[in-house]
Amino acid sequence: MVKIRLTRGGAKKRPFYHIIVTDSRSARDGRNIERLGFYNPVAQGQEKRVELNLERMKFWVDNGAQMSDKVADLYKTAAKAA
């Protein structure tokens, strides 16, 4: 099954997440199929908090990919802002 979920990056105490499409059996930070955007929970000032490629998200969801709960929340927020 294909999933859309977060993979962690960044430094200690400064998380940064990439939003990726991956096989559900892959490790959290393992192999991915496509990178769709990012989520920066500690963004400050003019830094972007969320950036998503909404067209590709829709493509993957239409083709059966399932979003994690957090990614679904981020998708709703980004779609509302667009």
Secondary structure as the mmCIF struct_conf table of DSSP 4:
data_model
#
loop_
_struct_conf.conf_type_id
_struct_conf.id
_struct_conf.beg_label_comp_id
_struct_conf.beg_label_asym_id
_struct_conf.beg_label_seq_id
_struct_conf.end_label_comp_id
_struct_conf.end_label_asym_id
_struct_conf.end_label_seq_id
STRN STRN1 VAL A 2 ALA A 11
TURN_TY1_P TURN_TY1_P1 LYS A 12 LYS A 13
STRN STRN2 ARG A 14 ASP A 23
TURN_TY1_P TURN_TY1_P2 SER A 24 ARG A 25
BEND BEND1 SER A 26 SER A 26
TURN_TY1_P TURN_TY1_P3 ARG A 28 ASP A 29
BEND BEND2 GLY A 30 GLY A 30
BEND BEND3 ILE A 33 ILE A 33
STRN STRN3 GLU A 34 TYR A 39
TURN_TY1_P TURN_TY1_P4 PRO A 41 VAL A 42
TURN_TY1_P TURN_TY1_P5 GLY A 45 GLN A 46
BEND BEND4 ARG A 49 ARG A 49
STRN STRN4 VAL A 50 LEU A 52
HELX_RH_AL_P HELX_RH_AL_P1 LEU A 54 ASP A 62
TURN_TY1_P TURN_TY1_P6 ASN A 63 GLY A 64
STRN STRN5 GLN A 66 MET A 67
HELX_RH_AL_P HELX_RH_AL_P2 ASP A 69 ALA A 81
#
